[in-house]
Structure formats: C-alpha cells, structure tokens
C-alpha cells in the first residue's frame, strides 16, 4: 500500500462529481491509474473513493493479514506447553525428509 500520502496529494485527489456529468469519466479513471486514488466530492463532501484494483487488493491483503495476526495472538494467549511439539517430531509425523 502507499506508505506516505501527503496533504497536497489528498487535495490534488479531490474530484467534483460534476466532472462525471461532463463526460470526463475516462479521464478521471486515467488519473486514478496514475495516482492510485481519487476522492469524489458531492456537494463539497466526500461521496466515494476511487482506487486502482491493485491498491484494493493490497488493502484486502493487509486487512486479512491483520485478522490472521489477531487470531494467532488469541491462540498464543490460550496455548499451553503441551500444545506444542518439536520441529523434529513434526517433520517425523509428516514424513518430511
């Protein structure tokens, strides 16, 4: 995901919805491809955010990774010593060599 989004970048990403009404959708979509996102304004308030499919996928992956981390932390909080086996035993049980 984008590591740093500046205030100037956000200001430059604002798109009045009237541009869509003027037939500029293709141009706006090209701008999204170039910059990663645009914030569509309706009555001077954010109405939606347009993002590239790649950024959307990155966001979904980040959310899933966070969900998995929380789940792993919960499991570790409740784990007991007898819940664990050595790597050698796991390799032996799985027949990996």
FIRO-350385 format. One record per residue: y, z, x of N, C-alpha, C in turn; residue in one letter. Coordinates in nm, 2 decimals. Example, Ala and Ser with C-alpha at 12.3 -4.5 7.8 and 13.67 -1.06 7.14 Angstrom:
REM FIRO-350385
- n.north; n.up; n.east; ca.north; ca.up; ca.east; c.north; c.up; c.east; rest
- -0.57; 0.78; 1.32; -0.45; 0.78; 1.23; -0.33; 0.78; 1.32; a
- -0.22; 0.71; 1.28; -0.11; 0.71; 1.37; 0.00; 0.79; 1.29; s
REM end
This chain:
REM FIRO-350385
- n.north; n.up; n.east; ca.north; ca.up; ca.east; c.north; c.up; c.east; rest
- -0.12; 0.00; 0.08; 0.00; 0.00; 0.00; 0.12; 0.00; 0.09; x
- 0.23; -0.04; 0.04; 0.36; -0.04; 0.11; 0.39; 0.10; 0.16; x
- 0.41; 0.12; 0.29; 0.44; 0.25; 0.34; 0.58; 0.30; 0.32; x
- 0.67; 0.21; 0.31; 0.81; 0.25; 0.30; 0.89; 0.16; 0.21; x
- 0.94; 0.22; 0.10; 1.02; 0.14; 0.01; 1.16; 0.20; 0.01; x
- 1.26; 0.12; 0.05; 1.40; 0.17; 0.07; 1.47; 0.16; -0.07; x
- 1.58; 0.24; -0.07; 1.66; 0.23; -0.20; 1.72; 0.09; -0.22; x
- 1.76; 0.03; -0.11; 1.81; -0.11; -0.12; 1.70; -0.20; -0.17; x
- 1.58; -0.18; -0.12; 1.47; -0.26; -0.17; 1.44; -0.24; -0.32; x
- 1.46; -0.12; -0.37; 1.44; -0.09; -0.51; 1.55; -0.16; -0.59; x
- 1.68; -0.14; -0.54; 1.79; -0.21; -0.61; 1.77; -0.36; -0.61; x
- 1.73; -0.42; -0.50; 1.71; -0.56; -0.50; 1.59; -0.61; -0.59; x
- 1.50; -0.51; -0.62; 1.39; -0.55; -0.70; 1.42; -0.55; -0.85; x
- 1.53; -0.50; -0.89; 1.57; -0.49; -1.04; 1.59; -0.63; -1.10; x
- 1.52; -0.66; -1.21; 1.53; -0.79; -1.27; 1.56; -0.77; -1.42; x
- 1.68; -0.82; -1.47; 1.71; -0.81; -1.61; 1.61; -0.89; -1.69; x
- 1.57; -0.84; -1.80; 1.47; -0.92; -1.89; 1.53; -1.05; -1.93; x
- 1.66; -1.06; -1.94; 1.73; -1.18; -1.98; 1.69; -1.30; -1.89; x
- 1.65; -1.27; -1.76; 1.61; -1.38; -1.68; 1.49; -1.45; -1.73; x
- 1.40; -1.37; -1.79; 1.28; -1.43; -1.85; 1.32; -1.52; -1.97; x
- 1.42; -1.47; -2.05; 1.46; -1.55; -2.16; 1.53; -1.68; -2.12; x
- 1.58; -1.69; -2.00; 1.64; -1.81; -1.94; 1.54; -1.90; -1.88; x
- 1.42; -1.87; -1.89; 1.31; -1.96; -1.83; 1.29; -1.94; -1.68; x
- 1.32; -1.83; -1.63; 1.31; -1.80; -1.49; 1.18; -1.73; -1.45; x
- 1.08; -1.73; -1.54; 0.96; -1.65; -1.51; 0.89; -1.70; -1.38; x
- 0.88; -1.83; -1.36; 0.81; -1.87; -1.24; 0.89; -1.83; -1.11; x
- 1.02; -1.83; -1.12; 1.10; -1.79; -1.00; 1.08; -1.64; -0.98; x
- 1.07; -1.56; -1.09; 1.05; -1.41; -1.07; 0.92; -1.39; -1.02; x
- 0.81; -1.46; -1.06; 0.68; -1.44; -1.01; 0.67; -1.47; -0.86; x
- 0.74; -1.57; -0.82; 0.75; -1.61; -0.68; 0.82; -1.49; -0.60; x
- 0.92; -1.44; -0.66; 0.99; -1.32; -0.59; 0.89; -1.20; -0.58; x
- 0.81; -1.18; -0.68; 0.71; -1.08; -0.68; 0.61; -1.10; -0.56; x
- 0.57; -1.23; -0.55; 0.47; -1.26; -0.44; 0.54; -1.24; -0.30; x
- 0.67; -1.26; -0.29; 0.74; -1.24; -0.17; 0.76; -1.10; -0.14; x
- 0.80; -1.02; -0.24; 0.85; -0.88; -0.21; 0.74; -0.78; -0.25; x
- 0.64; -0.81; -0.33; 0.54; -0.72; -0.37; 0.56; -0.66; -0.51; x
- 0.68; -0.64; -0.55; 0.70; -0.59; -0.68; 0.85; -0.62; -0.74; x
- 0.86; -0.61; -0.87; 0.99; -0.62; -0.93; 0.99; -0.52; -1.05; x
- 1.11; -0.46; -1.08; 1.12; -0.37; -1.19; 1.20; -0.45; -1.30; x
- 1.14; -0.47; -1.41; 1.21; -0.54; -1.52; 1.29; -0.44; -1.60; x
- 1.42; -0.47; -1.62; 1.51; -0.39; -1.70; 1.53; -0.45; -1.84; x
- 1.53; -0.36; -1.94; 1.56; -0.40; -2.07; 1.66; -0.29; -2.12; x
- 1.78; -0.34; -2.16; 1.89; -0.25; -2.20; 1.92; -0.15; -2.08; x
- 1.92; -0.21; -1.96; 1.95; -0.13; -1.84; 1.86; -0.01; -1.81; x
- 1.74; -0.02; -1.87; 1.64; 0.08; -1.84; 1.51; 0.01; -1.80; x
- 1.43; 0.07; -1.71; 1.31; 0.01; -1.67; 1.21; -0.01; -1.78; x
- 1.16; -0.13; -1.80; 1.07; -0.16; -1.91; 0.93; -0.18; -1.86; x
- 0.92; -0.23; -1.74; 0.79; -0.25; -1.67; 0.81; -0.28; -1.53; x
- 0.69; -0.27; -1.45; 0.69; -0.31; -1.31; 0.59; -0.42; -1.29; x
- 0.64; -0.53; -1.23; 0.55; -0.64; -1.19; 0.51; -0.62; -1.05; x
- 0.38; -0.63; -1.02; 0.33; -0.61; -0.88; 0.23; -0.72; -0.86; x
- 0.20; -0.75; -0.73; 0.11; -0.85; -0.69; -0.03; -0.80; -0.72; x
- -0.13; -0.89; -0.74; -0.27; -0.85; -0.76; -0.32; -0.76; -0.64; x
- -0.28; -0.80; -0.52; -0.32; -0.73; -0.40; -0.27; -0.59; -0.40; x
- -0.14; -0.57; -0.44; -0.09; -0.43; -0.44; -0.16; -0.35; -0.56; x
- -0.18; -0.42; -0.67; -0.25; -0.35; -0.78; -0.39; -0.30; -0.73; x
- -0.47; -0.39; -0.66; -0.60; -0.35; -0.61; -0.59; -0.23; -0.51; x
- -0.49; -0.24; -0.42; -0.46; -0.13; -0.33; -0.44; 0.00; -0.40; x
- -0.36; 0.00; -0.50; -0.33; 0.12; -0.58; -0.45; 0.17; -0.65; x
- -0.53; 0.08; -0.71; -0.66; 0.13; -0.77; -0.75; 0.19; -0.67; x
- -0.76; 0.13; -0.55; -0.85; 0.18; -0.45; -0.80; 0.32; -0.40; x
- -0.67; 0.34; -0.39; -0.61; 0.46; -0.35; -0.64; 0.57; -0.45; x
- -0.62; 0.54; -0.58; -0.65; 0.63; -0.69; -0.80; 0.67; -0.68; x
- -0.89; 0.58; -0.67; -1.03; 0.61; -0.66; -1.06; 0.69; -0.54; x
- -1.00; 0.67; -0.43; -1.03; 0.75; -0.31; -0.98; 0.89; -0.33; x
- -0.87; 0.91; -0.40; -0.82; 1.04; -0.43; -0.91; 1.11; -0.52; x
- -0.96; 1.04; -0.62; -1.06; 1.10; -0.72; -1.18; 1.15; -0.65; x
- -1.23; 1.06; -0.56; -1.35; 1.10; -0.48; -1.33; 1.21; -0.39; x
- -1.21; 1.22; -0.33; -1.18; 1.33; -0.24; -1.18; 1.46; -0.32; x
- -1.12; 1.46; -0.44; -1.11; 1.58; -0.52; -1.26; 1.63; -0.56; x
- -1.34; 1.53; -0.59; -1.48; 1.56; -0.63; -1.55; 1.62; -0.51; x
- -1.53; 1.56; -0.39; -1.60; 1.61; -0.27; -1.55; 1.75; -0.24; x
- -1.42; 1.78; -0.26; -1.37; 1.91; -0.23; -1.43; 2.01; -0.33; x
- -1.44; 1.98; -0.46; -1.51; 2.07; -0.55; -1.65; 2.10; -0.52; x
- -1.72; 1.99; -0.48; -1.86; 2.01; -0.44; -1.88; 2.10; -0.32; x
- -1.79; 2.08; -0.22; -1.79; 2.17; -0.10; -1.76; 2.31; -0.13; x
- -1.67; 2.34; -0.22; -1.64; 2.47; -0.26; -1.76; 2.55; -0.32; x
- -1.84; 2.47; -0.39; -1.96; 2.53; -0.46; -2.09; 2.52; -0.38; x
- -2.08; 2.46; -0.26; -2.20; 2.44; -0.18; -2.25; 2.56; -0.11; x
- -2.38; 2.57; -0.10; -2.44; 2.69; -0.02; -2.51; 2.63; 0.10; x
- -2.54; 2.71; 0.19; -2.61; 2.67; 0.32; -2.74; 2.59; 0.29; x
- -2.81; 2.64; 0.19; -2.94; 2.58; 0.16; -2.93; 2.44; 0.09; x
- -2.81; 2.40; 0.06; -2.78; 2.27; 0.00; -2.78; 2.16; 0.11; x
- -2.78; 2.20; 0.23; -2.76; 2.11; 0.35; -2.89; 2.09; 0.42; x
- -2.91; 1.97; 0.48; -3.03; 1.95; 0.57; -2.97; 1.89; 0.70; x
- -3.05; 1.89; 0.80; -3.00; 1.84; 0.93; -3.01; 1.68; 0.92; x
- -2.93; 1.62; 1.01; -2.94; 1.47; 1.01; -3.08; 1.42; 1.05; x
- -3.14; 1.50; 1.14; -3.28; 1.46; 1.18; -3.38; 1.46; 1.06; x
- -3.37; 1.56; 0.98; -3.45; 1.57; 0.86; -3.42; 1.46; 0.76; x
- -3.29; 1.43; 0.74; -3.25; 1.33; 0.65; -3.31; 1.19; 0.70; x
- -3.30; 1.17; 0.83; -3.35; 1.04; 0.89; -3.50; 1.03; 0.87; x
- -3.57; 1.15; 0.89; -3.71; 1.15; 0.88; -3.75; 1.13; 0.73; x
- -3.68; 1.19; 0.64; -3.72; 1.18; 0.50; -3.69; 1.04; 0.44; x
- -3.59; 0.97; 0.50; -3.55; 0.84; 0.45; -3.63; 0.73; 0.53; x
- -3.71; 0.77; 0.63; -3.79; 0.68; 0.71; -3.70; 0.58; 0.79; x
- -3.59; 0.63; 0.84; -3.50; 0.55; 0.92; -3.53; 0.58; 1.07; x
- -3.55; 0.48; 1.14; -3.57; 0.49; 1.29; -3.53; 0.37; 1.36; x
REM end
